[in-house]
């Protein structure tokens, strides 16, 4: 039996890329979208979880 690792790698890659503050943060504290600020808030984490869930499903 062989396991398909492609979907696992895609999910992990998207999780890393969509981490709030790494590439972008939506919404940020001062603007609607901010790039590479490495600061997060509860709302930003919730928005990134929703985006990640929509992409994965």
Jmol script that loads the backbone (N, CA, C; Angstrom):
load data "model"
ATOM      1  N   UNK A   1       0.832  -1.176   0.000  1.00  0.00           N
ATOM      2  CA  UNK A   1       0.000   0.000   0.000  1.00  0.00           C
ATOM      3  C   UNK A   1       0.879   1.242   0.000  1.00  0.00           C
ATOM      4  N   UNK A   2       0.524   2.144  -0.844  1.00  0.00           N
ATOM      5  CA  UNK A   2       1.281   3.385  -0.902  1.00  0.00           C
ATOM      6  C   UNK A   2       0.397   4.534  -0.446  1.00  0.00           C
ATOM      7  N   UNK A   3       0.993   5.460   0.247  1.00  0.00           N
ATOM      8  CA  UNK A   3       0.263   6.611   0.778  1.00  0.00           C
ATOM      9  C   UNK A   3       0.537   7.805  -0.118  1.00  0.00           C
ATOM     10  N   UNK A   4      -0.509   8.542  -0.446  1.00  0.00           N
ATOM     11  CA  UNK A   4      -0.364   9.748  -1.252  1.00  0.00           C
ATOM     12  C   UNK A   4       0.028  10.913  -0.343  1.00  0.00           C
ATOM     13  N   UNK A   5       1.288  11.327  -0.414  1.00  0.00           N
ATOM     14  CA  UNK A   5       1.808  12.395   0.435  1.00  0.00           C
ATOM     15  C   UNK A   5       1.614  13.773  -0.176  1.00  0.00           C
ATOM     16  N   UNK A   6       1.148  13.864  -1.408  1.00  0.00           N
ATOM     17  CA  UNK A   6       0.974  15.153  -2.064  1.00  0.00           C
ATOM     18  C   UNK A   6       0.021  16.070  -1.328  1.00  0.00           C
ATOM     19  N   UNK A   7      -1.116  15.545  -0.914  1.00  0.00           N
ATOM     20  CA  UNK A   7      -2.096  16.380  -0.211  1.00  0.00           C
ATOM     21  C   UNK A   7      -1.581  16.835   1.158  1.00  0.00           C
ATOM     22  N   UNK A   8      -0.781  16.011   1.791  1.00  0.00           N
ATOM     23  CA  UNK A   8      -0.210  16.388   3.086  1.00  0.00           C
ATOM     24  C   UNK A   8       0.767  17.542   2.918  1.00  0.00           C
ATOM     25  N   UNK A   9       1.636  17.461   1.907  1.00  0.00           N
ATOM     26  CA  UNK A   9       2.607  18.529   1.658  1.00  0.00           C
ATOM     27  C   UNK A   9       1.926  19.829   1.253  1.00  0.00           C
ATOM     28  N   UNK A  10       0.877  19.742   0.465  1.00  0.00           N
ATOM     29  CA  UNK A  10       0.137  20.947   0.077  1.00  0.00           C
ATOM     30  C   UNK A  10      -0.514  21.581   1.299  1.00  0.00           C
ATOM     31  N   UNK A  11      -1.121  20.776   2.159  1.00  0.00           N
ATOM     32  CA  UNK A  11      -1.768  21.308   3.360  1.00  0.00           C
ATOM     33  C   UNK A  11      -0.753  21.965   4.294  1.00  0.00           C
ATOM     34  N   UNK A  12       0.391  21.346   4.488  1.00  0.00           N
ATOM     35  CA  UNK A  12       1.422  21.922   5.354  1.00  0.00           C
ATOM     36  C   UNK A  12       1.979  23.198   4.744  1.00  0.00           C
ATOM     37  N   UNK A  13       2.209  23.204   3.439  1.00  0.00           N
ATOM     38  CA  UNK A  13       2.703  24.409   2.767  1.00  0.00           C
ATOM     39  C   UNK A  13       1.723  25.559   2.867  1.00  0.00           C
ATOM     40  N   UNK A  14       0.446  25.290   2.657  1.00  0.00           N
ATOM     41  CA  UNK A  14      -0.558  26.339   2.791  1.00  0.00           C
ATOM     42  C   UNK A  14      -0.673  26.823   4.229  1.00  0.00           C
ATOM     43  N   UNK A  15      -0.537  25.926   5.190  1.00  0.00           N
ATOM     44  CA  UNK A  15      -0.591  26.329   6.594  1.00  0.00           C
ATOM     45  C   UNK A  15       0.553  27.283   6.931  1.00  0.00           C
ATOM     46  N   UNK A  16       1.739  26.992   6.426  1.00  0.00           N
ATOM     47  CA  UNK A  16       2.893  27.859   6.683  1.00  0.00           C
ATOM     48  C   UNK A  16       2.727  29.192   5.980  1.00  0.00           C
ATOM     49  N   UNK A  17       2.321  29.171   4.716  1.00  0.00           N
ATOM     50  CA  UNK A  17       2.178  30.409   3.947  1.00  0.00           C
ATOM     51  C   UNK A  17       1.066  31.287   4.503  1.00  0.00           C
ATOM     52  N   UNK A  18      -0.031  30.670   4.942  1.00  0.00           N
ATOM     53  CA  UNK A  18      -1.170  31.446   5.433  1.00  0.00           C
ATOM     54  C   UNK A  18      -1.105  31.753   6.931  1.00  0.00           C
ATOM     55  N   UNK A  19       0.047  31.524   7.552  1.00  0.00           N
ATOM     56  CA  UNK A  19       0.198  31.925   8.951  1.00  0.00           C
ATOM     57  C   UNK A  19       0.074  33.442   9.036  1.00  0.00           C
ATOM     58  N   UNK A  20      -0.766  33.952   9.926  1.00  0.00           N
ATOM     59  CA  UNK A  20      -0.961  35.399  10.008  1.00  0.00           C
ATOM     60  C   UNK A  20       0.339  36.134  10.303  1.00  0.00           C
ATOM     61  N   UNK A  21       0.641  37.133   9.490  1.00  0.00           N
ATOM     62  CA  UNK A  21       1.817  37.954   9.686  1.00  0.00           C
ATOM     63  C   UNK A  21       3.034  37.503   8.920  1.00  0.00           C
ATOM     64  N   UNK A  22       3.066  36.283   8.398  1.00  0.00           N
ATOM     65  CA  UNK A  22       4.245  35.816   7.673  1.00  0.00           C
ATOM     66  C   UNK A  22       4.351  36.504   6.327  1.00  0.00           C
ATOM     67  N   UNK A  23       3.384  36.312   5.450  1.00  0.00           N
ATOM     68  CA  UNK A  23       3.359  37.016   4.169  1.00  0.00           C
ATOM     69  C   UNK A  23       2.446  38.228   4.209  1.00  0.00           C
ATOM     70  N   UNK A  24       1.273  38.010   4.769  1.00  0.00           N
ATOM     71  CA  UNK A  24       0.314  39.113   4.886  1.00  0.00           C
ATOM     72  C   UNK A  24      -0.552  38.888   6.109  1.00  0.00           C
ATOM     73  N   UNK A  25      -1.187  39.946   6.551  1.00  0.00           N
ATOM     74  CA  UNK A  25      -2.142  39.849   7.658  1.00  0.00           C
ATOM     75  C   UNK A  25      -3.411  40.554   7.241  1.00  0.00           C
ATOM     76  N   UNK A  26      -4.516  39.865   7.404  1.00  0.00           N
ATOM     77  CA  UNK A  26      -5.809  40.387   6.988  1.00  0.00           C
ATOM     78  C   UNK A  26      -6.787  40.214   8.130  1.00  0.00           C
ATOM     79  N   UNK A  27      -7.377  41.136   8.757  1.00  0.00           N
ATOM     80  CA  UNK A  27      -7.094  42.577   8.753  1.00  0.00           C
ATOM     81  C   UNK A  27      -5.948  42.890   9.707  1.00  0.00           C
ATOM     82  N   UNK A  28      -5.246  43.956   9.444  1.00  0.00           N
ATOM     83  CA  UNK A  28      -4.154  44.349  10.335  1.00  0.00           C
ATOM     84  C   UNK A  28      -4.661  45.384  11.334  1.00  0.00           C
ATOM     85  N   UNK A  29      -3.785  45.866  12.153  1.00  0.00           N
ATOM     86  CA  UNK A  29      -4.209  46.823  13.177  1.00  0.00           C
ATOM     87  C   UNK A  29      -4.412  48.217  12.616  1.00  0.00           C
ATOM     88  N   UNK A  30      -3.633  48.598  11.599  1.00  0.00           N
ATOM     89  CA  UNK A  30      -3.734  49.962  11.071  1.00  0.00           C
ATOM     90  C   UNK A  30      -4.380  50.026   9.707  1.00  0.00           C
ATOM     91  N   UNK A  31      -4.264  48.974   8.894  1.00  0.00           N
ATOM     92  CA  UNK A  31      -4.827  48.948   7.547  1.00  0.00           C
ATOM     93  C   UNK A  31      -5.660  47.688   7.359  1.00  0.00           C
ATOM     94  N   UNK A  32      -6.260  47.584   6.183  1.00  0.00           N
ATOM     95  CA  UNK A  32      -7.048  46.382   5.891  1.00  0.00           C
ATOM     96  C   UNK A  32      -6.129  45.183   5.694  1.00  0.00           C
ATOM     97  N   UNK A  33      -5.053  45.361   4.932  1.00  0.00           N
ATOM     98  CA  UNK A  33      -4.083  44.296   4.707  1.00  0.00           C
ATOM     99  C   UNK A  33      -2.687  44.864   4.907  1.00  0.00           C
ATOM    100  N   UNK A  34      -1.836  44.093   5.553  1.00  0.00           N
ATOM    101  CA  UNK A  34      -0.471  44.518   5.812  1.00  0.00           C
ATOM    102  C   UNK A  34       0.452  43.367   5.454  1.00  0.00           C
ATOM    103  N   UNK A  35       1.579  43.666   4.857  1.00  0.00           N
ATOM    104  CA  UNK A  35       2.493  42.641   4.376  1.00  0.00           C
ATOM    105  C   UNK A  35       3.683  42.474   5.317  1.00  0.00           C
ATOM    106  N   UNK A  36       3.949  41.259   5.745  1.00  0.00           N
ATOM    107  CA  UNK A  36       5.132  40.895   6.490  1.00  0.00           C
ATOM    108  C   UNK A  36       5.371  41.629   7.783  1.00  0.00           C
ATOM    109  N   UNK A  37       4.359  41.842   8.600  1.00  0.00           N
ATOM    110  CA  UNK A  37       4.562  42.588   9.836  1.00  0.00           C
ATOM    111  C   UNK A  37       4.866  41.698  11.033  1.00  0.00           C
ATOM    112  N   UNK A  38       4.599  40.377  10.945  1.00  0.00           N
ATOM    113  CA  UNK A  38       4.866  39.392  11.995  1.00  0.00           C
ATOM    114  C   UNK A  38       4.154  39.700  13.313  1.00  0.00           C
ATOM    115  N   UNK A  39       3.067  40.455  13.287  1.00  0.00           N
ATOM    116  CA  UNK A  39       2.238  40.700  14.470  1.00  0.00           C
ATOM    117  C   UNK A  39       0.844  40.171  14.160  1.00  0.00           C
ATOM    118  N   UNK A  40       0.204  39.576  15.144  1.00  0.00           N
ATOM    119  CA  UNK A  40      -1.117  39.008  14.909  1.00  0.00           C
ATOM    120  C   UNK A  40      -2.114  39.507  15.937  1.00  0.00           C
ATOM    121  N   UNK A  41      -3.367  39.333  15.611  1.00  0.00           N
ATOM    122  CA  UNK A  41      -4.455  39.616  16.541  1.00  0.00           C
ATOM    123  C   UNK A  41      -5.449  38.464  16.438  1.00  0.00           C
ATOM    124  N   UNK A  42      -6.400  38.427  17.326  1.00  0.00           N
ATOM    125  CA  UNK A  42      -7.398  37.357  17.305  1.00  0.00           C
ATOM    126  C   UNK A  42      -8.235  37.363  16.046  1.00  0.00           C
ATOM    127  N   UNK A  43      -8.605  38.550  15.581  1.00  0.00           N
ATOM    128  CA  UNK A  43      -9.401  38.669  14.351  1.00  0.00           C
ATOM    129  C   UNK A  43      -8.592  38.187  13.150  1.00  0.00           C
ATOM    130  N   UNK A  44      -7.299  38.535  13.093  1.00  0.00           N
ATOM    131  CA  UNK A  44      -6.450  38.108  11.972  1.00  0.00           C
ATOM    132  C   UNK A  44      -6.311  36.589  11.951  1.00  0.00           C
ATOM    133  N   UNK A  45      -6.151  35.985  13.112  1.00  0.00           N
ATOM    134  CA  UNK A  45      -6.039  34.528  13.178  1.00  0.00           C
ATOM    135  C   UNK A  45      -7.332  33.879  12.695  1.00  0.00           C
ATOM    136  N   UNK A  46      -8.474  34.413  13.113  1.00  0.00           N
ATOM    137  CA  UNK A  46      -9.768  33.882  12.675  1.00  0.00           C
ATOM    138  C   UNK A  46      -9.940  34.007  11.160  1.00  0.00           C
ATOM    139  N   UNK A  47      -9.572  35.140  10.592  1.00  0.00           N
ATOM    140  CA  UNK A  47      -9.691  35.335   9.137  1.00  0.00           C
ATOM    141  C   UNK A  47      -8.791  34.361   8.381  1.00  0.00           C
ATOM    142  N   UNK A  48      -7.568  34.151   8.854  1.00  0.00           N
ATOM    143  CA  UNK A  48      -6.658  33.230   8.184  1.00  0.00           C
ATOM    144  C   UNK A  48      -7.131  31.788   8.310  1.00  0.00           C
ATOM    145  N   UNK A  49      -7.754  31.436   9.429  1.00  0.00           N
ATOM    146  CA  UNK A  49      -8.320  30.093   9.586  1.00  0.00           C
ATOM    147  C   UNK A  49      -9.452  29.880   8.584  1.00  0.00           C
ATOM    148  N   UNK A  50     -10.303  30.873   8.414  1.00  0.00           N
ATOM    149  CA  UNK A  50     -11.405  30.764   7.453  1.00  0.00           C
ATOM    150  C   UNK A  50     -10.871  30.634   6.033  1.00  0.00           C
ATOM    151  N   UNK A  51      -9.871  31.436   5.674  1.00  0.00           N
ATOM    152  CA  UNK A  51      -9.269  31.345   4.340  1.00  0.00           C
ATOM    153  C   UNK A  51      -8.641  29.975   4.126  1.00  0.00           C
ATOM    154  N   UNK A  52      -7.895  29.483   5.113  1.00  0.00           N
ATOM    155  CA  UNK A  52      -7.251  28.175   5.022  1.00  0.00           C
ATOM    156  C   UNK A  52      -8.295  27.067   4.878  1.00  0.00           C
ATOM    157  N   UNK A  53      -9.349  27.120   5.658  1.00  0.00           N
ATOM    158  CA  UNK A  53     -10.403  26.115   5.589  1.00  0.00           C
ATOM    159  C   UNK A  53     -11.062  26.099   4.218  1.00  0.00           C
ATOM    160  N   UNK A  54     -11.340  27.287   3.670  1.00  0.00           N
ATOM    161  CA  UNK A  54     -11.963  27.359   2.349  1.00  0.00           C
ATOM    162  C   UNK A  54     -11.064  26.798   1.256  1.00  0.00           C
ATOM    163  N   UNK A  55      -9.769  27.068   1.336  1.00  0.00           N
ATOM    164  CA  UNK A  55      -8.842  26.550   0.327  1.00  0.00           C
ATOM    165  C   UNK A  55      -8.708  25.039   0.428  1.00  0.00           C
ATOM    166  N   UNK A  56      -8.588  24.525   1.656  1.00  0.00           N
ATOM    167  CA  UNK A  56      -8.401  23.090   1.836  1.00  0.00           C
ATOM    168  C   UNK A  56      -9.638  22.298   1.454  1.00  0.00           C
ATOM    169  N   UNK A  57     -10.826  22.811   1.782  1.00  0.00           N
ATOM    170  CA  UNK A  57     -12.015  22.055   1.455  1.00  0.00           C
ATOM    171  C   UNK A  57     -12.369  22.261   0.009  1.00  0.00           C
TER     172      UNK A  57
END
end "model"
wireframe off; spacefill off
backbone 0.3
color backbone group
